[in-house]
């Protein structure tokens, strides 16, 4: 077989469906280019909602690959690229987030936004998948819609893309995404029936001459509602990763609480699993605050939803990954992970079925903090980029070729 340039097919005239071997061959040509692209994006981190340069880079790369590109989607810096295959098929979306971590969300604090959550890797993998499938366009069935999303760190970017009507307009039937995770480089962690917790917030106001002291005591009482502690050491992070893979372990059902006092006011932010526990936890917060003088408890907004990955869909992806990267390179999470972060991909999965999978980026022998998002020494192994491109390009090609969709959600068609 002789593979030609973009839009060409196998010599000899016969055009079969996209194969994993074809994906691997095309992806291998891009390994060095994509690593350089990731380094460029990494050197220019942009805060949530300010991804102007990153969006321009994405649009340039997608247009060069031959996709139809729309910028400014959702009234901000969202980029949508549409790749139409040469054969009839289904419409499948792939989402990548583009923003950097704001200084306040960096563990220990920071002075400027930085790519410490792996969104530079996510963006690069998304571009790589688009370029690979564009080169195999003549064998590709259906349509792939690439959604490059701003403002994930503030849990607001997904909503802007959804509200733009892109899912309906493009008739998207399912959606998929990767996120960097503290697993060995090249390993995938699937999330059947689990995902990432949502978030809820409470504001409590006290009165009386000792209100500031009472507020500080109240933070301690509220902290006692937590069933898992915030990690303090690398050993704590190692334990969290192990617990997330343990059936019926401590993270299968949990409450994580942050409570801070300022004068006579207490701010509470908490996450829990399963998300149905929000009613229970809200009642517990009211109960703990009640004995304090003049306590007024309010919940300013509805809880942000948890991201729950359909079990059947994740297991289909797991089987694909085991064939693609090897049996030993796929693990299964048995709990929401990590317990202290949210993910607005939840809003997509509440509309249509799909998968969300962790891509291992931990370099052998390196501390876990180099692969655990939001830590200042986060430094993903760049070999993961090629692994992610190969796996996701093959998976997306398979999904557009399938006669039937995934379970768990409506179809726009």
C-alpha atoms as a printed R data frame, in Angstrom:
    type eleno elety resid chain resno       x      y      z
1   ATOM     1    CA   UNK     A     1   0.000  0.000  0.000
2   ATOM     2    CA   UNK     A     2   1.130  3.505 -0.805
3   ATOM     3    CA   UNK     A     3  -0.443  6.354  1.181
4   ATOM     4    CA   UNK     A     4  -0.775  9.598 -0.754
5   ATOM     5    CA   UNK     A     5  -1.387 13.192  0.417
6   ATOM     6    CA   UNK     A     6  -4.436 14.721  1.993
7   ATOM     7    CA   UNK     A     7  -7.670 13.637  0.396
8   ATOM     8    CA   UNK     A     8  -6.055 10.775 -1.520
9   ATOM     9    CA   UNK     A     9  -6.638  7.075 -0.915
10  ATOM    10    CA   UNK     A    10  -4.882  3.785 -1.274
11  ATOM    11    CA   UNK     A    11  -3.241  3.256 -4.637
12  ATOM    12    CA   UNK     A    12  -5.137  0.868 -6.862
13  ATOM    13    CA   UNK     A    13  -8.551  2.517 -6.627
14  ATOM    14    CA   UNK     A    14 -10.191  0.471 -3.864
15  ATOM    15    CA   UNK     A    15 -11.179  2.559 -0.886
16  ATOM    16    CA   UNK     A    16 -12.069  0.632  2.232
17  ATOM    17    CA   UNK     A    17 -13.054  2.097  5.590
18  ATOM    18    CA   UNK     A    18 -10.475  3.812  7.767
19  ATOM    19    CA   UNK     A    19  -8.307  1.213  9.498
20  ATOM    20    CA   UNK     A    20  -6.230  1.586 12.616
21  ATOM    21    CA   UNK     A    21  -3.134  0.733 10.573
22  ATOM    22    CA   UNK     A    22  -3.865  3.670  8.286
23  ATOM    23    CA   UNK     A    23  -4.416  5.950 11.289
24  ATOM    24    CA   UNK     A    24  -1.138  4.843 12.857
25  ATOM    25    CA   UNK     A    25   0.784  5.443  9.623
26  ATOM    26    CA   UNK     A    26  -0.581  8.959  9.201
27  ATOM    27    CA   UNK     A    27  -0.149  9.828 12.878
28  ATOM    28    CA   UNK     A    28   3.490  8.728 12.856
29  ATOM    29    CA   UNK     A    29   4.225 11.437 10.288
30  ATOM    30    CA   UNK     A    30   2.920 14.077 12.671
31  ATOM    31    CA   UNK     A    31   4.638 13.157 15.937
32  ATOM    32    CA   UNK     A    32   7.417 15.742 15.800
33  ATOM    33    CA   UNK     A    33   5.212 18.444 14.303
34  ATOM    34    CA   UNK     A    34   2.613 18.031 17.021
35  ATOM    35    CA   UNK     A    35   5.167 18.157 19.816
36  ATOM    36    CA   UNK     A    36   6.450 21.463 18.436
37  ATOM    37    CA   UNK     A    37   2.869 22.717 18.175
38  ATOM    38    CA   UNK     A    38   2.169 21.819 21.776
39  ATOM    39    CA   UNK     A    39   5.311 23.650 22.895
40  ATOM    40    CA   UNK     A    40   4.196 26.746 21.020
41  ATOM    41    CA   UNK     A    41   0.763 26.702 22.661
42  ATOM    42    CA   UNK     A    42   2.404 26.007 26.025
43  ATOM    43    CA   UNK     A    43   4.609 29.091 25.739
44  ATOM    44    CA   UNK     A    44   1.564 31.323 25.238
45  ATOM    45    CA   UNK     A    45  -0.963 30.410 27.959
46  ATOM    46    CA   UNK     A    46  -4.189 32.382 27.940
47  ATOM    47    CA   UNK     A    47  -6.666 32.705 30.789
48  ATOM    48    CA   UNK     A    48 -10.268 31.472 30.490
49  ATOM    49    CA   UNK     A    49 -12.149 33.629 28.012
50  ATOM    50    CA   UNK     A    50  -8.949 35.185 26.654
51  ATOM    51    CA   UNK     A    51  -7.819 32.421 24.261
52  ATOM    52    CA   UNK     A    52  -7.434 34.698 21.223
53  ATOM    53    CA   UNK     A    53  -3.995 33.518 20.105
54  ATOM    54    CA   UNK     A    54  -4.692 29.861 20.819
55  ATOM    55    CA   UNK     A    55  -7.955 30.020 18.868
56  ATOM    56    CA   UNK     A    56  -6.122 31.600 15.926
57  ATOM    57    CA   UNK     A    57  -3.537 28.797 15.953
58  ATOM    58    CA   UNK     A    58  -6.290 26.182 16.037
59  ATOM    59    CA   UNK     A    59  -8.196 27.820 13.173
60  ATOM    60    CA   UNK     A    60  -5.013 28.058 11.090
61  ATOM    61    CA   UNK     A    61  -4.185 24.376 11.594
62  ATOM    62    CA   UNK     A    62  -7.716 23.188 10.846
63  ATOM    63    CA   UNK     A    63  -7.964 25.269  7.673
64  ATOM    64    CA   UNK     A    64  -4.600 23.965  6.507
65  ATOM    65    CA   UNK     A    65  -5.965 20.433  6.957
66  ATOM    66    CA   UNK     A    66  -8.943 21.276  4.746
67  ATOM    67    CA   UNK     A    67 -11.696 21.574  7.341
68  ATOM    68    CA   UNK     A    68 -14.528 24.094  7.204
69  ATOM    69    CA   UNK     A    69 -13.770 26.410 10.118
70  ATOM    70    CA   UNK     A    70 -15.911 28.834 12.110
71  ATOM    71    CA   UNK     A    71 -14.357 31.129 14.711
72  ATOM    72    CA   UNK     A    72 -15.873 33.255 17.450
73  ATOM    73    CA   UNK     A    73 -18.426 30.548 18.231
74  ATOM    74    CA   UNK     A    74 -20.478 31.289 21.302
75  ATOM    75    CA   UNK     A    75 -19.565 34.962 21.244
76  ATOM    76    CA   UNK     A    76 -16.011 34.278 22.427
77  ATOM    77    CA   UNK     A    77 -13.042 32.311 21.192
78  ATOM    78    CA   UNK     A    78 -14.721 28.991 20.409
79  ATOM    79    CA   UNK     A    79 -13.557 27.310 17.201
80  ATOM    80    CA   UNK     A    80 -15.546 24.706 15.276
81  ATOM    81    CA   UNK     A    81 -13.989 22.651 12.492
82  ATOM    82    CA   UNK     A    82 -16.094 20.341 10.324
83  ATOM    83    CA   UNK     A    83 -14.593 17.444  8.404
84  ATOM    84    CA   UNK     A    84 -16.904 15.792  5.896
85  ATOM    85    CA   UNK     A    85 -15.983 12.244  4.917
86  ATOM    86    CA   UNK     A    86 -16.524 10.926  1.402
87  ATOM    87    CA   UNK     A    87 -18.989  8.239  2.505
88  ATOM    88    CA   UNK     A    88 -22.356  8.400  4.265
89  ATOM    89    CA   UNK     A    89 -22.211  7.957  7.992
90  ATOM    90    CA   UNK     A    90 -22.910  9.467 11.362
91  ATOM    91    CA   UNK     A    91 -21.927 12.843 12.831
92  ATOM    92    CA   UNK     A    92 -19.584 12.629 15.793
93  ATOM    93    CA   UNK     A    93 -17.957 15.461 17.758
94  ATOM    94    CA   UNK     A    94 -14.568 15.699 19.423
95  ATOM    95    CA   UNK     A    95 -14.012 18.355 22.081
96  ATOM    96    CA   UNK     A    96 -10.731 19.917 23.228
97  ATOM    97    CA   UNK     A    97 -10.366 22.739 25.755
98  ATOM    98    CA   UNK     A    98  -7.875 25.555 25.149
99  ATOM    99    CA   UNK     A    99  -7.562 27.761 28.248
100 ATOM   100    CA   UNK     A   100  -4.784 27.856 30.830
101 ATOM   101    CA   UNK     A   101  -5.105 27.641 34.610
102 ATOM   102    CA   UNK     A   102  -5.720 31.032 36.292
103 ATOM   103    CA   UNK     A   103  -3.158 31.999 38.961
104 ATOM   104    CA   UNK     A   104  -5.647 31.546 41.819
105 ATOM   105    CA   UNK     A   105  -6.289 27.935 40.818
106 ATOM   106    CA   UNK     A   106  -2.638 26.875 40.740
107 ATOM   107    CA   UNK     A   107  -1.737 24.819 43.813
108 ATOM   108    CA   UNK     A   108   0.168 27.213 46.047
109 ATOM   109    CA   UNK     A   109  -0.874 30.174 43.904
110 ATOM   110    CA   UNK     A   110   0.749 31.705 40.865
111 ATOM   111    CA   UNK     A   111   1.548 35.029 39.259
112 ATOM   112    CA   UNK     A   112   0.145 34.392 35.770
113 ATOM   113    CA   UNK     A   113  -1.973 31.880 33.824
114 ATOM   114    CA   UNK     A   114  -0.089 28.676 33.003
115 ATOM   115    CA   UNK     A   115  -0.787 25.452 31.152
116 ATOM   116    CA   UNK     A   116  -0.777 23.294 34.261
117 ATOM   117    CA   UNK     A   117  -3.912 21.275 33.454
118 ATOM   118    CA   UNK     A   118  -2.837 19.881 30.086
119 ATOM   119    CA   UNK     A   119  -5.173 21.877 27.867
120 ATOM   120    CA   UNK     A   120  -2.223 22.570 25.569
121 ATOM   121    CA   UNK     A   121  -1.955 18.790 25.158
122 ATOM   122    CA   UNK     A   122  -5.714 18.464 24.638
123 ATOM   123    CA   UNK     A   123  -5.654 21.148 21.935
124 ATOM   124    CA   UNK     A   124  -2.726 19.480 20.206
125 ATOM   125    CA   UNK     A   125  -4.334 16.038 20.283
126 ATOM   126    CA   UNK     A   126  -7.530 17.500 18.810
127 ATOM   127    CA   UNK     A   127  -5.592 19.114 15.975
128 ATOM   128    CA   UNK     A   128  -3.708 15.867 15.424
129 ATOM   129    CA   UNK     A   129  -6.924 13.850 15.174
130 ATOM   130    CA   UNK     A   130  -8.301 16.375 12.672
131 ATOM   131    CA   UNK     A   131  -5.162 16.241 10.537
132 ATOM   132    CA   UNK     A   132  -5.015 12.443 10.521
133 ATOM   133    CA   UNK     A   133  -8.662 12.004  9.573
134 ATOM   134    CA   UNK     A   134  -8.425 14.765  6.958
135 ATOM   135    CA   UNK     A   135  -5.639 12.830  5.252
136 ATOM   136    CA   UNK     A   136  -7.921  9.794  5.244
137 ATOM   137    CA   UNK     A   137 -10.977 11.728  4.108
138 ATOM   138    CA   UNK     A   138 -11.618  9.493  1.091
139 ATOM   139    CA   UNK     A   139 -12.045  6.493  3.369
140 ATOM   140    CA   UNK     A   140 -13.856  8.335  6.154
141 ATOM   141    CA   UNK     A   141 -17.575  7.837  6.655
142 ATOM   142    CA   UNK     A   142 -19.833 10.539  8.028
143 ATOM   143    CA   UNK     A   143 -18.816 13.851  9.547
144 ATOM   144    CA   UNK     A   144 -16.515 14.834 12.400
145 ATOM   145    CA   UNK     A   145 -17.191 18.098 14.224
146 ATOM   146    CA   UNK     A   146 -14.216 19.399 16.209
147 ATOM   147    CA   UNK     A   147 -15.156 21.688 19.102
148 ATOM   148    CA   UNK     A   148 -12.270 23.720 20.515
149 ATOM   149    CA   UNK     A   149 -13.660 25.181 23.692
150 ATOM   150    CA   UNK     A   150 -12.633 28.232 25.720
151 ATOM   151    CA   UNK     A   151 -13.116 28.800 29.443
152 ATOM   152    CA   UNK     A   152 -13.263 25.269 30.787
153 ATOM   153    CA   UNK     A   153 -11.460 26.276 33.971
154 ATOM   154    CA   UNK     A   154 -14.353 28.577 34.877
155 ATOM   155    CA   UNK     A   155 -16.936 25.948 33.886
156 ATOM   156    CA   UNK     A   156 -18.483 28.380 31.411
157 ATOM   157    CA   UNK     A   157 -17.128 27.559 27.951
158 ATOM   158    CA   UNK     A   158 -19.196 24.466 27.249
159 ATOM   159    CA   UNK     A   159 -22.380 26.388 27.920
160 ATOM   160    CA   UNK     A   160 -21.467 29.077 25.380
161 ATOM   161    CA   UNK     A   161 -20.847 26.464 22.678
162 ATOM   162    CA   UNK     A   162 -24.070 24.620 23.459
163 ATOM   163    CA   UNK     A   163 -26.064 27.853 23.517
164 ATOM   164    CA   UNK     A   164 -24.639 28.747 20.095
165 ATOM   165    CA   UNK     A   165 -26.686 25.852 18.696
166 ATOM   166    CA   UNK     A   166 -23.694 24.040 17.229
167 ATOM   167    CA   UNK     A   167 -24.899 20.598 18.318
168 ATOM   168    CA   UNK     A   168 -28.252 21.029 16.588
169 ATOM   169    CA   UNK     A   169 -26.843 22.877 13.611
170 ATOM   170    CA   UNK     A   170 -24.290 20.175 12.862
171 ATOM   171    CA   UNK     A   171 -26.653 17.342 13.900
172 ATOM   172    CA   UNK     A   172 -24.105 15.958 16.354
173 ATOM   173    CA   UNK     A   173 -25.061 12.502 17.623
174 ATOM   174    CA   UNK     A   174 -22.324 11.836 20.167
175 ATOM   175    CA   UNK     A   175 -19.222 13.526 21.605
176 ATOM   176    CA   UNK     A   176 -15.832 12.427 22.959
177 ATOM   177    CA   UNK     A   177 -12.922 13.970 24.861
178 ATOM   178    CA   UNK     A   178  -9.621 13.219 26.581
179 ATOM   179    CA   UNK     A   179  -8.033 14.781 29.659
180 ATOM   180    CA   UNK     A   180  -4.480 14.442 30.956
181 ATOM   181    CA   UNK     A   181  -4.232 12.298 34.059
182 ATOM   182    CA   UNK     A   182  -1.607 11.041 36.558
183 ATOM   183    CA   UNK     A   183  -1.302  7.598 34.991
184 ATOM   184    CA   UNK     A   184   1.729  6.069 33.252
185 ATOM   185    CA   UNK     A   185   2.417  7.698 29.897
186 ATOM   186    CA   UNK     A   186   0.364  6.027 27.184
187 ATOM   187    CA   UNK     A   187  -2.110  4.426 29.592
188 ATOM   188    CA   UNK     A   188  -5.813  5.281 29.405
189 ATOM   189    CA   UNK     A   189  -8.253  5.384 32.311
190 ATOM   190    CA   UNK     A   190 -11.872  4.884 31.273
191 ATOM   191    CA   UNK     A   191 -14.753  6.007 33.470
192 ATOM   192    CA   UNK     A   192 -17.773  3.699 33.054
193 ATOM   193    CA   UNK     A   193 -20.613  5.016 35.181
194 ATOM   194    CA   UNK     A   194 -18.374  7.577 36.865
195 ATOM   195    CA   UNK     A   195 -16.623 10.760 35.800
196 ATOM   196    CA   UNK     A   196 -16.018 13.945 37.773
197 ATOM   197    CA   UNK     A   197 -18.066 15.595 40.532
198 ATOM   198    CA   UNK     A   198 -20.062 18.766 40.153
199 ATOM   199    CA   UNK     A   199 -19.931 21.671 42.560
200 ATOM   200    CA   UNK     A   200 -22.194 23.540 44.924
201 ATOM   201    CA   UNK     A   201 -21.662 26.692 46.987
202 ATOM   202    CA   UNK     A   202 -23.170 28.193 50.112
203 ATOM   203    CA   UNK     A   203 -22.879 31.576 51.792
204 ATOM   204    CA   UNK     A   204 -23.449 31.897 55.544
205 ATOM   205    CA   UNK     A   205 -23.781 35.195 57.405
206 ATOM   206    CA   UNK     A   206 -23.547 35.418 61.200
207 ATOM   207    CA   UNK     A   207 -24.445 38.245 63.578
208 ATOM   208    CA   UNK     A   208 -23.530 39.322 67.089
209 ATOM   209    CA   UNK     A   209 -20.394 40.802 68.672
210 ATOM   210    CA   UNK     A   210 -18.406 37.547 68.396
211 ATOM   211    CA   UNK     A   211 -19.448 36.841 64.785
212 ATOM   212    CA   UNK     A   212 -15.869 36.799 63.370
213 ATOM   213    CA   UNK     A   213 -14.750 34.239 65.956
214 ATOM   214    CA   UNK     A   214 -17.917 32.248 65.441
215 ATOM   215    CA   UNK     A   215 -17.332 32.250 61.694
216 ATOM   216    CA   UNK     A   216 -13.913 30.700 62.189
217 ATOM   217    CA   UNK     A   217 -15.387 28.013 64.447
218 ATOM   218    CA   UNK     A   218 -18.090 27.344 61.905
219 ATOM   219    CA   UNK     A   219 -15.526 26.640 59.173
220 ATOM   220    CA   UNK     A   220 -14.116 23.877 61.365
221 ATOM   221    CA   UNK     A   221 -17.559 22.377 61.945
222 ATOM   222    CA   UNK     A   222 -18.360 22.511 58.233
223 ATOM   223    CA   UNK     A   223 -15.032 20.908 57.385
224 ATOM   224    CA   UNK     A   224 -16.052 17.957 59.538
225 ATOM   225    CA   UNK     A   225 -18.747 17.138 56.939
226 ATOM   226    CA   UNK     A   226 -16.011 16.053 54.536
227 ATOM   227    CA   UNK     A   227 -15.364 12.354 54.088
228 ATOM   228    CA   UNK     A   228 -12.151 12.920 52.110
229 ATOM   229    CA   UNK     A   229  -9.347 15.342 52.951
230 ATOM   230    CA   UNK     A   230  -7.680 17.740 50.577
231 ATOM   231    CA   UNK     A   231  -4.323 16.265 49.495
232 ATOM   232    CA   UNK     A   232  -1.335 17.733 51.277
233 ATOM   233    CA   UNK     A   233   1.528 15.567 50.046
234 ATOM   234    CA   UNK     A   234   2.514 13.529 46.976
235 ATOM   235    CA   UNK     A   235   1.662 10.429 49.010
236 ATOM   236    CA   UNK     A   236  -1.887 11.754 49.358
237 ATOM   237    CA   UNK     A   237  -2.116 12.092 45.561
238 ATOM   238    CA   UNK     A   238  -0.835  8.547 45.073
239 ATOM   239    CA   UNK     A   239  -3.515  7.324 47.451
240 ATOM   240    CA   UNK     A   240  -6.243  9.210 45.558
241 ATOM   241    CA   UNK     A   241  -5.189  7.622 42.274
242 ATOM   242    CA   UNK     A   242  -5.216  4.176 43.876
243 ATOM   243    CA   UNK     A   243  -8.568  4.789 45.599
244 ATOM   244    CA   UNK     A   244 -10.129  5.873 42.301
245 ATOM   245    CA   UNK     A   245  -9.362  2.440 40.871
246 ATOM   246    CA   UNK     A   246 -10.697  0.557 43.921
247 ATOM   247    CA   UNK     A   247 -14.229 -0.894 43.680
248 ATOM   248    CA   UNK     A   248 -16.400  0.386 46.546
249 ATOM   249    CA   UNK     A   249 -13.438  2.374 47.846
250 ATOM   250    CA   UNK     A   250 -13.473  5.674 49.764
251 ATOM   251    CA   UNK     A   251 -14.102  7.715 46.604
252 ATOM   252    CA   UNK     A   252 -17.085  5.700 45.406
253 ATOM   253    CA   UNK     A   253 -19.206  7.921 47.681
254 ATOM   254    CA   UNK     A   254 -17.740 11.091 49.180
255 ATOM   255    CA   UNK     A   255 -18.071 14.711 50.237
256 ATOM   256    CA   UNK     A   256 -15.174 17.170 49.804
257 ATOM   257    CA   UNK     A   257 -15.548 20.561 51.521
258 ATOM   258    CA   UNK     A   258 -13.709 23.901 51.471
259 ATOM   259    CA   UNK     A   259 -14.906 26.487 53.989
260 ATOM   260    CA   UNK     A   260 -13.325 29.924 54.532
261 ATOM   261    CA   UNK     A   261 -14.235 32.743 56.917
262 ATOM   262    CA   UNK     A   262 -14.000 36.482 56.322
263 ATOM   263    CA   UNK     A   263 -15.236 38.625 59.180
264 ATOM   264    CA   UNK     A   264 -18.818 37.472 59.871
265 ATOM   265    CA   UNK     A   265 -19.256 35.529 56.631
266 ATOM   266    CA   UNK     A   266 -18.401 31.960 55.698
267 ATOM   267    CA   UNK     A   267 -18.065 30.784 52.110
268 ATOM   268    CA   UNK     A   268 -18.485 27.085 51.430
269 ATOM   269    CA   UNK     A   269 -17.608 25.191 48.271
270 ATOM   270    CA   UNK     A   270 -18.154 21.480 48.174
271 ATOM   271    CA   UNK     A   271 -18.267 18.528 45.806
272 ATOM   272    CA   UNK     A   272 -19.901 15.184 46.354
273 ATOM   273    CA   UNK     A   273 -20.605 11.862 44.713
274 ATOM   274    CA   UNK     A   274 -23.088 10.787 43.638
275 ATOM   275    CA   UNK     A   275 -24.576 14.115 42.696
276 ATOM   276    CA   UNK     A   276 -27.914 13.212 44.265
277 ATOM   277    CA   UNK     A   277 -26.212 13.850 47.622
278 ATOM   278    CA   UNK     A   278 -26.440 17.615 47.095
279 ATOM   279    CA   UNK     A   279 -29.844 17.657 48.821
280 ATOM   280    CA   UNK     A   280 -28.394 15.777 51.784
281 ATOM   281    CA   UNK     A   281 -25.296 17.976 52.032
282 ATOM   282    CA   UNK     A   282 -27.307 21.192 51.820
283 ATOM   283    CA   UNK     A   283 -29.432 19.965 54.718
284 ATOM   284    CA   UNK     A   284 -26.264 19.152 56.666
285 ATOM   285    CA   UNK     A   285 -24.853 22.649 56.095
286 ATOM   286    CA   UNK     A   286 -28.070 24.219 57.374
287 ATOM   287    CA   UNK     A   287 -28.034 21.911 60.409
288 ATOM   288    CA   UNK     A   288 -24.406 22.730 61.295
289 ATOM   289    CA   UNK     A   289 -24.963 26.494 60.922
290 ATOM   290    CA   UNK     A   290 -28.256 26.629 62.820
291 ATOM   291    CA   UNK     A   291 -26.816 26.861 66.392
292 ATOM   292    CA   UNK     A   292 -24.763 29.940 65.488
293 ATOM   293    CA   UNK     A   293 -26.281 33.333 66.352
294 ATOM   294    CA   UNK     A   294 -28.181 34.920 63.502
295 ATOM   295    CA   UNK     A   295 -27.001 32.366 60.961
296 ATOM   296    CA   UNK     A   296 -28.408 32.965 57.506
297 ATOM   297    CA   UNK     A   297 -27.654 30.280 54.926
298 ATOM   298    CA   UNK     A   298 -28.106 30.791 51.198
299 ATOM   299    CA   UNK     A   299 -27.215 28.782 48.121
300 ATOM   300    CA   UNK     A   300 -26.697 31.407 45.385
301 ATOM   301    CA   UNK     A   301 -27.001 29.074 42.399
302 ATOM   302    CA   UNK     A   302 -28.116 25.587 41.531
303 ATOM   303    CA   UNK     A   303 -25.375 22.945 41.846
304 ATOM   304    CA   UNK     A   304 -23.186 22.569 38.777
305 ATOM   305    CA   UNK     A   305 -23.863 19.049 37.491
306 ATOM   306    CA   UNK     A   306 -21.504 16.156 37.844
307 ATOM   307    CA   UNK     A   307 -20.050 14.616 34.717
308 ATOM   308    CA   UNK     A   308 -21.360 11.060 34.538
309 ATOM   309    CA   UNK     A   309 -19.998  8.886 31.723
310 ATOM   310    CA   UNK     A   310 -22.456  6.290 30.374
311 ATOM   311    CA   UNK     A   311 -21.214  2.862 31.415
312 ATOM   312    CA   UNK     A   312 -21.958  1.052 28.151
313 ATOM   313    CA   UNK     A   313 -20.277  3.708 26.049
314 ATOM   314    CA   UNK     A   314 -17.115  3.753 28.151
315 ATOM   315    CA   UNK     A   315 -16.802 -0.014 27.933
316 ATOM   316    CA   UNK     A   316 -17.058  0.128 24.140
317 ATOM   317    CA   UNK     A   317 -14.198  2.611 24.128
318 ATOM   318    CA   UNK     A   318 -12.206  0.447 26.539
319 ATOM   319    CA   UNK     A   319 -12.415 -2.489 24.132
320 ATOM   320    CA   UNK     A   320 -11.234 -0.257 21.284
321 ATOM   321    CA   UNK     A   321  -8.332  1.051 23.361
322 ATOM   322    CA   UNK     A   322  -7.224 -2.413 24.429
323 ATOM   323    CA   UNK     A   323  -6.993 -3.411 20.776
324 ATOM   324    CA   UNK     A   324  -5.241 -0.165 19.899
325 ATOM   325    CA   UNK     A   325  -2.695  0.341 22.676
326 ATOM   326    CA   UNK     A   326  -2.689 -3.031 24.453
327 ATOM   327    CA   UNK     A   327  -4.549 -4.829 27.222
328 ATOM   328    CA   UNK     A   328  -2.194 -3.591 29.941
329 ATOM   329    CA   UNK     A   329  -2.514  0.051 28.928
330 ATOM   330    CA   UNK     A   330  -6.170  0.489 29.881
331 ATOM   331    CA   UNK     A   331  -7.386  0.820 33.451
332 ATOM   332    CA   UNK     A   332 -10.875  1.409 34.782
333 ATOM   333    CA   UNK     A   333 -11.831  4.044 37.311
334 ATOM   334    CA   UNK     A   334 -14.322  2.908 39.937
335 ATOM   335    CA   UNK     A   335 -15.003  6.353 41.403
336 ATOM   336    CA   UNK     A   336 -15.342 10.006 40.485
337 ATOM   337    CA   UNK     A   337 -11.867 11.379 39.824
338 ATOM   338    CA   UNK     A   338 -10.365 13.618 40.973
339 ATOM   339    CA   UNK     A   339 -12.623 14.475 43.899
340 ATOM   340    CA   UNK     A   340 -11.635 18.157 43.980
341 ATOM   341    CA   UNK     A   341 -12.227 19.225 40.370
342 ATOM   342    CA   UNK     A   342 -15.240 19.731 38.117
343 ATOM   343    CA   UNK     A   343 -15.599 19.511 34.345
344 ATOM   344    CA   UNK     A   344 -18.059 21.346 32.122
345 ATOM   345    CA   UNK     A   345 -17.976 18.517 29.589
346 ATOM   346    CA   UNK     A   346 -20.803 17.375 31.871
347 ATOM   347    CA   UNK     A   347 -23.109 19.749 30.001
348 ATOM   348    CA   UNK     A   348 -22.383 18.002 26.700
349 ATOM   349    CA   UNK     A   349 -23.011 14.560 28.186
350 ATOM   350    CA   UNK     A   350 -26.305 15.819 29.585
351 ATOM   351    CA   UNK     A   351 -27.388 16.512 25.997
352 ATOM   352    CA   UNK     A   352 -25.903 13.658 23.964
353 ATOM   353    CA   UNK     A   353 -24.056 10.409 24.716
354 ATOM   354    CA   UNK     A   354 -20.290 10.148 24.599
355 ATOM   355    CA   UNK     A   355 -17.105  9.325 26.462
356 ATOM   356    CA   UNK     A   356 -14.527 11.154 28.570
357 ATOM   357    CA   UNK     A   357 -11.251  9.378 29.206
358 ATOM   358    CA   UNK     A   358  -8.021 10.158 31.027
359 ATOM   359    CA   UNK     A   359  -4.796 10.028 29.015
360 ATOM   360    CA   UNK     A   360  -1.779  9.050 31.097
361 ATOM   361    CA   UNK     A   361   1.006 11.628 30.944
362 ATOM   362    CA   UNK     A   362   3.265 10.568 33.823
363 ATOM   363    CA   UNK     A   363   6.886 10.076 32.847
364 ATOM   364    CA   UNK     A   364   8.413  6.925 34.396
365 ATOM   365    CA   UNK     A   365  10.237  7.717 37.613
366 ATOM   366    CA   UNK     A   366   8.884 11.259 37.927
367 ATOM   367    CA   UNK     A   367   6.927 12.564 40.944
368 ATOM   368    CA   UNK     A   368   3.160 12.359 40.682
369 ATOM   369    CA   UNK     A   369   2.877 16.147 40.888
370 ATOM   370    CA   UNK     A   370   4.412 16.365 37.390
371 ATOM   371    CA   UNK     A   371   1.303 14.665 36.000
372 ATOM   372    CA   UNK     A   372  -1.403 15.824 38.433
373 ATOM   373    CA   UNK     A   373  -3.245 18.876 37.041
374 ATOM   374    CA   UNK     A   374  -2.891 22.301 38.674
375 ATOM   375    CA   UNK     A   375   0.406 21.543 40.413
376 ATOM   376    CA   UNK     A   376   3.164 24.050 39.593
377 ATOM   377    CA   UNK     A   377   5.569 21.353 38.379
378 ATOM   378    CA   UNK     A   378   2.982 19.755 36.067
379 ATOM   379    CA   UNK     A   379   5.017 18.580 33.059
380 ATOM   380    CA   UNK     A   380   3.272 15.957 30.918
381 ATOM   381    CA   UNK     A   381   5.272 13.422 28.942
382 ATOM   382    CA   UNK     A   382   4.918 14.566 25.338
383 ATOM   383    CA   UNK     A   383   4.912 11.000 24.041
384 ATOM   384    CA   UNK     A   384   1.299 10.903 25.208
385 ATOM   385    CA   UNK     A   385   0.305 13.233 22.364
386 ATOM   386    CA   UNK     A   386   0.932 10.650 19.659
387 ATOM   387    CA   UNK     A   387  -0.767  7.948 21.710
388 ATOM   388    CA   UNK     A   388  -3.838 10.118 22.145
389 ATOM   389    CA   UNK     A   389  -3.997 11.011 18.455
390 ATOM   390    CA   UNK     A   390  -3.760  7.377 17.329
391 ATOM   391    CA   UNK     A   391  -6.370  6.160 19.796
392 ATOM   392    CA   UNK     A   392  -8.894  8.939 19.282
393 ATOM   393    CA   UNK     A   393  -8.568  9.158 15.495
394 ATOM   394    CA   UNK     A   394  -9.253  5.438 15.229
395 ATOM   395    CA   UNK     A   395 -12.136  5.657 17.688
396 ATOM   396    CA   UNK     A   396 -13.775  8.626 15.977
397 ATOM   397    CA   UNK     A   397 -13.457  6.983 12.552
398 ATOM   398    CA   UNK     A   398 -15.119  3.892 13.970
399 ATOM   399    CA   UNK     A   399 -17.946  5.905 15.520
400 ATOM   400    CA   UNK     A   400 -18.774  7.818 12.308
401 ATOM   401    CA   UNK     A   401 -18.795  4.496 10.427
402 ATOM   402    CA   UNK     A   402 -21.169  2.733 12.830
403 ATOM   403    CA   UNK     A   403 -24.775  2.268 11.759
404 ATOM   404    CA   UNK     A   404 -26.059  2.904 15.272
405 ATOM   405    CA   UNK     A   405 -25.090  5.384 17.925
406 ATOM   406    CA   UNK     A   406 -24.111  5.077 21.525
407 ATOM   407    CA   UNK     A   407 -26.575  4.588 24.346
408 ATOM   408    CA   UNK     A   408 -27.765  7.015 26.944
409 ATOM   409    CA   UNK     A   409 -28.937 10.086 25.088
410 ATOM   410    CA   UNK     A   410 -30.970 11.573 22.260
411 ATOM   411    CA   UNK     A   411 -29.902 11.872 18.651
412 ATOM   412    CA   UNK     A   412 -30.440 15.040 16.694
413 ATOM   413    CA   UNK     A   413 -31.251 13.011 13.595
